[in-house]
Amino acid sequence: MTESRPIHDGVQPDKSVVCRADRLTGLLTPTAELLDQPVWDLVIIGGGITGAGVFQEASRQGLKVLLVEKFDFAWGTSSKSSKMVHGGLRYLGSGQFKLTRESVQERQRLLSELRGLVNPLPFLMSHFRRTFPGPVVFNLLLTVYDFFAGRRNHRFHRPVQAGFLASGVSESGLRGLTEFGDAVVDDARLVFRVLSDQANEHAVAFNYLSLESVHRVDQLHCVRLKNQATELGGPDEGYVFSKAVVNATGAWTDQLREQVTQETAIRPLRGSHLVFPFWRLPVAYSISFFHPEDKRPVFVFPWEGVTVAGTTDLDHELRPGQDISISEKEVDYLLKAINHQFPGRAIQECDAIASYSGVRPVVSSGALNPSKEKREHSIWDDAGVISVAGGKLTTFRLIALDVLAAAAPYLGLSPEVFQPNAVPVNTSADISQEVSWPVTLPASIRARLQGRFGGALPRFLAEFGSAHQLANVHNTDTLWAELSWAARYENVVNLDDLLLRRTRLGLLLKLGGAEIMDSIREICQWELKWNDTQWRVQQQRYYRLWRDFYCPPGQRANFDKAILNSALPGAE
């Protein structure tokens, strides 16, 4: 039985005004007029956090910028990361001081600017006898870590306190635990917030619009684009011209660079995660420890009301247009780590409610061990096609500024314009005092909405501020209003856009959210005008995708029996 509840007040949105000004990232579909613009300053290929960061900083400088993404915003790694906004303590240990310093400082900036979206997360590192690093060495590392942040944020706990701090953690041979601070984020929502904050009539972003080719015409680049969502209208393809092109396609960087150079540089590394209901693996901290086999760092941490465990670090063979899934070997690897750290929990694969895998676009140095590859970003300038790869989610703004500095000569600007010290911090206006909040809305939900919607929050509450719309979806932190808003304004094309990226319900609920599908159907048919046939097609597509790429391998047969077979055409 699926859950059903009223999700709107019967007020029909005026679709005649849902245009570029109303959709947060541009028109729902590209138009011939858009593709006939004279010249763009910048065309950005890739709608992950790197492309979004370049879009944000270019728009803030008044540039005319177009971003296109072949699939959905944050479709790739930017919705499948470890969700951490952190300084990278492991990089400090390997001597990557510049990366660590920049990451820590950017973490502090994001915590200040995007409160409610980027949230503090305390970490605990267990120290066991005859294992490295011990408490003294780790304290020295954290002293440098905190120096970069400008504040002390770590302390040591004796073994006797372990049961109070992390219930169930192994105490055999435990010398103590060190607590330190970092942060956590909804990575896909971060991408959308960055895009929507700077979208305007001169800065437009599209999902489901792909680059087909790029070549030089005099001093400009001719970019051929193809509409991947023609069922929504708009031309099949078109051409735009730009002064420079940014290739921000992450792990797929080499595929685009093949059009302008034979050089390859990317080593795709897969990182996979398991998601558990919080009650099965309750943690208040991010528990950081080393895997018993290969001594790689592993995390078990709270996120969006569930517990996430990750990650792996394996070479991955990319297949164009195909999503990525966890392997049975990776499941075993993560379960072994979890049960080593939490021996009394006896966690099994059947306890997981979802899995997800992303590919890190690491710039190869030829290291035999994937985990030994450096994580700094690299930039290549192929006659005005600026490619970028590597780096960390936390430092997306600094990466964007480096990209724009490389593009500056083609834009008629000085690279100094894009130096971090020359660009004012993008302080997000705190409008919480100006918002007419429902009296009963808890402070935690207010912070959540402020972080996700920023300046759009007054409109969000004006349109979706009734009590039942601001209710939680099935014991998650997500509100029913977030689904309706996303469907109305956030360029949702497919059901997985709504359930895996605009919201994360596909990761937070069993069976990809099958139990609330009746209510999801009502929202989609009201806001997106899907008829019954369109809904069935979307539902079947979503279930197949979730089964293949988000369902732990050992549970797929049960999913087929419980859900997929009944959703296929002709099923009883």
C-alpha positions in Angstrom: 0.0 0.0 0.0 1.4 3.4 -1.0 1.0 6.5 1.1 -1.3 9.1 -0.2 -2.0 12.6 1.1 -3.2 15.9 -0.3 -0.3 17.9 -1.7 -1.8 21.1 -3.0 -4.6 23.5 -2.3 -6.1 23.3 -5.7 -4.5 26.6 -6.9 -3.5 26.1 -10.4 -0.1 27.7 -11.3 -0.3 30.2 -14.2 1.8 28.4 -16.8 1.8 31.5 -19.0 4.2 33.2 -16.7 6.5 30.2 -16.0 9.3 31.4 -18.3 12.9 32.3 -17.9 12.2 34.7 -15.0 10.2 32.2 -13.1 12.2 29.0 -13.6 15.2 29.3 -11.4 17.8 28.3 -14.0 16.2 29.4 -17.3 13.5 28.2 -19.6 12.4 24.6 -19.3 13.4 23.9 -22.9 15.7 25.8 -25.2 14.1 28.1 -27.8 15.2 29.1 -31.3 15.6 32.6 -30.0 18.0 31.5 -27.3 20.1 29.5 -29.7 20.2 32.4 -32.1 21.9 34.8 -29.6 24.7 36.7 -31.3 27.7 35.8 -29.1 28.0 34.4 -25.6 31.0 35.3 -23.5 31.2 31.8 -22.2 29.6 28.4 -22.9 30.0 26.0 -20.0 29.6 22.3 -20.7 28.7 20.3 -17.6 26.1 20.9 -14.9 27.9 19.5 -11.8 29.4 21.6 -9.0 32.5 22.7 -11.1 30.4 24.0 -14.0 27.9 25.6 -11.5 30.8 27.3 -9.8 32.1 28.7 -13.0 28.6 29.8 -13.9 28.2 31.6 -10.6 31.5 33.5 -10.7 31.1 34.4 -14.4 27.6 35.7 -13.8 28.8 37.7 -10.8 31.3 39.4 -13.1 28.5 40.4 -15.5 29.5 38.0 -18.3 27.0 36.6 -20.7 27.1 32.9 -19.9 25.3 29.7 -21.0 25.6 26.4 -19.2 24.4 23.2 -20.8 24.2 19.7 -19.2 23.5 16.6 -21.3 21.5 14.9 -18.6 20.3 16.5 -15.4 22.0 19.0 -13.2 24.3 17.1 -10.7 23.6 13.9 -12.6 27.1 12.7 -12.3 29.6 12.8 -9.4 28.0 15.9 -7.9 25.0 14.0 -6.6 27.0 10.9 -5.6 29.9 12.3 -3.5 30.6 11.5 0.1 28.6 14.7 1.0 31.5 16.1 2.9 32.5 19.7 2.9 35.9 19.2 4.6 39.5 20.2 4.6 40.8 16.8 3.6 42.7 15.8 6.7 44.1 12.8 4.7 45.6 15.2 2.2 47.4 17.1 5.0 48.9 13.8 6.1 50.3 13.2 2.5 51.8 16.7 2.4 49.1 18.5 0.2 49.3 21.6 2.4 48.0 24.1 -0.1 44.9 21.9 -0.9 44.2 21.4 2.8 44.5 25.1 3.7 42.3 26.2 0.8 39.7 23.5 1.7 39.5 24.4 5.3 39.1 28.1 4.5 36.4 27.4 1.9 34.7 25.1 4.4 34.4 28.0 6.8 33.1 30.3 4.1 30.4 27.8 3.1 29.3 27.2 6.7 28.8 30.9 7.0 27.1 31.6 3.7 24.9 28.6 3.3 23.8 27.8 6.8 21.1 25.1 6.7 22.5 23.6 3.5 26.1 23.2 4.6 26.0 22.1 8.3 28.7 21.4 10.9 29.4 17.7 11.4 31.6 16.5 14.3 34.0 13.6 13.5 35.5 10.9 15.8 38.7 9.1 15.0 39.3 5.9 17.0 42.9 5.2 18.0 43.8 1.5 18.6 47.0 0.0 19.9 49.7 -0.7 17.3 47.9 1.4 14.7 48.8 4.6 13.0 48.2 7.5 13.6 48.2 7.5 17.4 46.6 10.3 19.5 49.8 12.4 19.7 50.5 12.4 15.9 46.9 13.0 15.1 46.7 15.9 17.5 49.7 17.5 15.7 47.9 17.1 12.4 44.7 18.6 13.8 46.6 21.5 15.3 47.8 22.5 11.8 44.3 21.8 10.5 42.7 24.1 13.0 45.4 26.8 12.4 44.3 26.9 8.7 40.7 27.4 9.9 41.6 30.1 12.4 40.0 28.3 15.4 40.7 25.3 17.7 38.2 22.6 17.0 39.5 19.3 18.4 39.8 17.4 21.6 40.7 14.0 22.9 38.3 11.5 24.7 39.4 8.7 26.9 38.3 5.1 26.0 35.8 5.1 28.9 33.8 7.7 27.0 33.5 5.7 23.8 30.1 4.1 24.6 28.6 7.5 25.2 30.0 9.1 22.0 29.6 6.3 19.6 27.4 3.4 20.7 28.6 0.0 19.5 32.1 1.1 18.4 34.8 -1.4 19.0 36.6 -0.9 22.3 39.1 -3.8 22.0 42.5 -2.2 22.2 41.1 1.3 22.1 43.5 4.0 23.3 40.9 6.8 22.9 39.0 8.9 20.4 39.8 12.3 18.9 36.9 14.6 18.1 37.3 17.3 15.4 35.0 19.3 13.2 34.1 19.4 9.5 30.8 19.8 7.6 28.2 17.9 5.5 26.0 19.0 2.6 23.3 17.8 0.3 25.6 17.9 -2.7 22.9 17.9 -5.5 21.0 20.8 -3.7 24.3 22.7 -3.4 24.6 22.6 -7.2 21.1 23.8 -7.7 21.5 26.6 -5.1 24.7 27.8 -6.8 23.0 27.8 -10.2 19.8 29.4 -9.1 21.5 32.2 -7.0 23.1 33.7 -10.1 20.7 32.9 -12.9 19.3 35.9 -14.8 18.5 37.0 -18.3 22.3 37.0 -19.2 23.2 33.8 -17.3 21.1 30.8 -18.3 21.5 27.1 -17.5 19.8 24.1 -19.2 19.6 20.5 -18.4 19.1 17.9 -21.1 20.9 20.0 -23.7 24.1 18.4 -24.9 27.2 19.6 -26.8 27.6 17.7 -30.1 30.7 19.5 -31.5 32.8 22.6 -31.1 35.2 24.2 -33.6 36.8 27.5 -34.2 35.3 30.1 -36.5 37.7 33.1 -36.8 38.1 34.3 -33.1 35.0 32.5 -31.9 33.9 29.0 -31.0 30.9 27.5 -32.9 29.1 25.1 -30.5 26.5 22.7 -31.8 23.9 21.8 -29.2 21.3 19.0 -29.2 18.1 19.0 -27.3 17.8 15.8 -25.3 14.2 16.5 -24.2 12.5 17.2 -27.5 9.2 15.8 -26.1 8.9 19.0 -24.2 9.2 21.2 -27.3 11.9 23.4 -28.7 14.2 22.8 -31.7 16.1 19.5 -32.0 19.5 21.3 -32.2 21.1 24.6 -32.8 24.3 26.6 -32.8 25.7 29.2 -30.5 28.9 31.2 -30.7 31.1 32.0 -27.7 34.4 33.7 -27.0 35.5 30.8 -24.8 34.2 27.3 -23.9 34.7 25.7 -20.5 34.8 21.9 -20.4 33.6 21.0 -16.8 32.4 17.5 -17.5 34.4 15.9 -14.7 35.2 12.2 -15.3 34.2 12.7 -19.0 36.7 15.5 -19.6 38.9 13.6 -22.0 35.9 12.7 -24.2 35.3 16.3 -25.0 39.0 17.2 -25.3 39.3 14.6 -28.0 37.7 17.1 -30.3 40.6 19.5 -29.9 43.6 17.4 -28.7 44.8 13.8 -28.5 46.0 14.2 -24.9 44.3 12.2 -22.1 44.7 13.0 -18.5 41.8 11.6 -16.4 41.9 8.5 -14.2 38.3 7.8 -13.3 38.0 6.4 -9.8 34.8 4.9 -8.5 33.6 5.6 -4.9 30.6 3.7 -3.7 28.4 4.0 -0.6 25.8 2.1 1.3 22.8 3.8 2.9 21.2 2.4 6.1 18.1 3.4 8.1 19.4 5.4 11.1 17.9 3.0 13.6 20.0 0.2 12.2 23.3 2.0 12.5 22.8 5.1 14.7 25.7 7.5 14.9 25.7 11.2 16.0 29.2 11.8 14.7 31.0 10.9 11.5 33.0 7.9 12.7 36.3 7.9 10.8 38.5 4.8 10.8 40.8 2.7 8.7 39.8 -0.4 6.8 41.2 -3.5 8.4 42.5 -4.8 5.0 44.0 -2.0 3.0 44.1 0.8 5.7 42.2 3.2 3.6 40.0 5.8 5.5 36.3 4.9 5.8 33.5 6.9 7.2 30.1 6.1 8.7 28.1 9.3 9.1 24.6 10.7 9.7 23.0 12.4 6.6 19.4 13.5 6.0 18.0 11.2 8.7 19.9 8.1 7.5 23.4 6.7 7.9 25.9 6.5 5.0 29.0 4.3 4.9 31.7 4.8 2.4 33.8 4.9 0.4 35.7 2.7 -2.0 38.4 3.9 -4.4 38.7 1.8 -7.5 39.6 2.3 -11.2 36.5 2.6 -13.2 35.9 2.1 -17.0 33.5 4.8 -18.1 30.7 4.0 -20.5 29.1 7.0 -22.2 25.7 7.9 -20.9 25.5 5.1 -18.4 25.0 5.6 -14.7 27.3 3.8 -12.2 26.5 1.1 -9.6 28.2 -0.5 -6.7 29.7 -4.0 -7.2 29.2 -7.0 -4.9 32.9 -6.8 -4.1 32.5 -3.2 -2.9 29.5 -4.2 -0.8 31.6 -6.9 0.9 34.4 -4.4 1.4 32.2 -1.8 3.1 30.4 -4.4 5.2 33.7 -5.7 6.5 34.8 -2.2 7.5 31.5 -1.5 9.3 31.4 -4.7 11.2 35.1 -4.3 12.2 34.3 -0.9 13.7 30.8 -1.9 15.0 31.2 -5.6 15.9 28.0 -5.8 17.8 25.8 -4.5 15.0 26.1 -7.5 12.7 25.3 -5.3 9.7 24.3 -7.2 6.5 23.6 -6.1 2.9 19.9 -6.7 3.5 20.0 -3.9 6.1 20.8 -1.3 3.4 18.0 0.7 1.9 20.0 2.1 -1.0 23.5 2.4 -2.5 25.1 4.9 -4.8 28.4 5.3 -6.7 30.2 8.2 -8.2 33.3 8.6 -10.3 36.1 11.0 -9.2 37.7 12.8 -12.1 41.3 12.4 -10.7 44.2 13.7 -12.8 46.4 10.8 -13.3 50.0 10.8 -12.2 50.6 7.1 -13.0 50.4 6.0 -9.3 49.8 2.3 -9.0 47.5 2.7 -6.0 44.4 4.8 -6.9 44.3 6.2 -3.3 47.8 7.7 -3.8 46.7 9.9 -6.7 46.8 13.6 -5.8 43.4 15.4 -5.6 44.4 18.9 -6.8 42.7 20.2 -9.9 44.3 20.8 -13.3 43.4 23.2 -16.1 44.2 22.9 -19.8 43.8 25.6 -22.4 43.3 24.2 -25.9 43.0 27.4 -27.9 40.1 28.8 -25.8 38.5 25.5 -24.9 39.3 25.5 -21.2 39.1 22.1 -19.5 39.2 21.5 -15.8 39.3 18.3 -13.7 40.3 17.1 -10.3 39.9 19.0 -7.1 37.3 18.7 -4.3 33.7 19.7 -3.9 34.7 22.0 -1.1 37.0 24.2 -3.3 34.6 24.6 -6.2 34.7 28.4 -6.0 38.5 28.6 -6.1 38.5 26.1 -9.0 36.0 28.3 -10.8 38.2 31.4 -10.3 41.2 29.6 -11.7 39.2 28.5 -14.8 38.0 32.0 -15.4 41.5 33.4 -15.0 42.6 31.0 -17.7 39.7 32.1 -19.9 40.3 35.8 -19.2 42.5 36.6 -22.3 39.7 35.3 -24.6 37.2 37.4 -22.7 39.2 40.6 -23.0 39.8 40.7 -19.2 42.8 40.6 -17.0 43.3 37.3 -15.1 43.8 39.4 -11.9 40.1 40.1 -12.0 39.5 36.5 -10.9 42.0 36.3 -8.1 40.3 35.1 -4.9 41.3 38.2 -3.0 39.9 40.4 -5.8 36.5 38.8 -5.7 34.3 39.7 -2.8 32.9 36.9 -0.7 29.4 36.1 -1.9 27.7 36.6 1.4 24.2 35.2 1.1 21.7 37.7 2.5 20.0 36.5 5.7 16.4 37.1 4.9 15.1 35.0 7.7 14.0 38.1 9.7 12.0 39.3 6.7 10.1 36.0 6.1 6.6 35.4 7.4 7.3 32.1 9.0 4.4 29.7 10.0 4.4 29.9 13.8 4.6 26.1 14.3 7.6 25.6 11.9 10.6 24.3 14.0 13.9 26.2 13.9 15.6 23.2 12.2 13.1 23.3 9.3 13.5 27.1 8.9 17.3 26.7 8.7 16.8 23.9 6.1 14.6 26.0 3.9 16.8 29.0 4.2 19.8 27.0 3.1 18.0 25.4 0.2 16.1 28.3 -1.3 17.9 31.5 -0.2 16.3 34.5 -1.8 13.5 32.4 -3.3 12.3 31.5 0.2 9.6 34.2 0.5 8.0 33.0 -2.7 8.3 29.3 -1.6 6.4 30.0 1.6 3.9 32.2 -0.2 3.0 29.4 -2.6 3.5 26.3 -0.5 3.2 27.5 3.1 0.1 25.6 4.3 0.5 23.2 7.2 0.0 20.0 5.2 2.5 21.1 2.5 5.1 21.9 5.2 4.7 18.4 6.7 7.5 15.9 6.5 7.5 13.2 3.9 7.3 9.8 5.7 9.6 10.5 8.6 12.3 12.2 6.5 13.5 15.7 6.8 12.1 16.5 3.3 8.8 18.5 3.1 6.0 17.8 0.7 6.3 21.4 -0.4 9.9 20.8 -1.6 8.5 18.3 -4.1 5.8 20.6 -5.4 8.2 23.5 -5.7 10.8 21.5 -7.5 8.2 20.1 -10.0 6.9 23.6 -10.7 10.1 25.6 -10.9 13.3 23.5 -11.0 13.4 22.1 -14.5 12.3 18.6 -13.6 12.1 16.5 -16.8 12.1 13.0 -15.5 10.9 11.4 -12.3 14.5 10.6 -11.2 15.3 14.3 -11.4 12.7 14.9 -8.7 13.4 11.9 -6.4 17.2 11.5 -6.7 18.5 15.1 -7.1 15.9 17.9 -6.4 15.0 15.8 -3.3 16.9 12.7 -2.1 13.9 10.6 -1.3 15.1 7.8 -3.7 18.0 7.3 -1.3 16.2 7.9 2.0 13.2 5.6 1.6 13.0 1.9 1.1 12.6 0.6 -2.5 13.3 4.1 -3.9 10.2 5.6 -2.3 7.7 3.1 -3.7 5.5 3.5 -0.7 4.7 7.2 -1.5 4.3 6.9 -5.2 0.6 7.7 -5.2 1.4 11.1 -3.7 4.3 11.6 -6.1 2.0 10.9 -8.9 -0.5 13.5 -7.8 2.2 16.1 -7.6 3.7 15.3 -11.0 0.4 15.2 -12.7 -0.7 18.5 -11.2 2.5 20.4 -11.6 4.1 18.7 -14.7 0.8 17.9 -16.5 1.8 14.3 -17.1 -1.2 12.2 -18.2 -1.6 8.6 -17.1 0.4 7.2 -19.9 3.3 9.6 -19.3 3.2 8.8 -15.6 3.4 5.1 -16.2 6.4 5.6 -18.6 8.2 7.7 -16.0 7.5 5.4 -13.1 8.7 2.4 -15.1 11.8 4.3 -16.2 12.6 5.3 -12.6 12.1 1.9 -11.1 14.4 0.3 -13.7 17.1 3.0 -13.1 16.8 2.6 -9.3 17.0 -1.1 -9.6 20.1 -1.1 -11.7 22.1 1.7 -10.1 20.8 2.4 -6.6 19.6 -1.0 -5.3 22.3 -3.0 -3.5 23.1 -6.0 -5.8 21.9 -8.7 -3.3 18.5 -7.0 -3.1 17.7 -6.7 -6.8 15.8 -10.0 -7.0 13.5 -9.0 -4.2 13.0 -5.5 -5.8 12.0 -7.2 -9.0 9.5 -9.4 -7.2 8.1 -6.6 -5.0 8.1 -3.6 -7.3 9.5 -3.8 -10.8 7.5 -6.7 -12.2 4.2 -5.1 -11.0 5.1 -1.8 -12.6 5.8 -3.3 -16.1 3.2 -3.1 -18.9 0.8 -6.0 -18.7 1.3 -6.8 -15.0 -1.7 -7.6 -13.0 
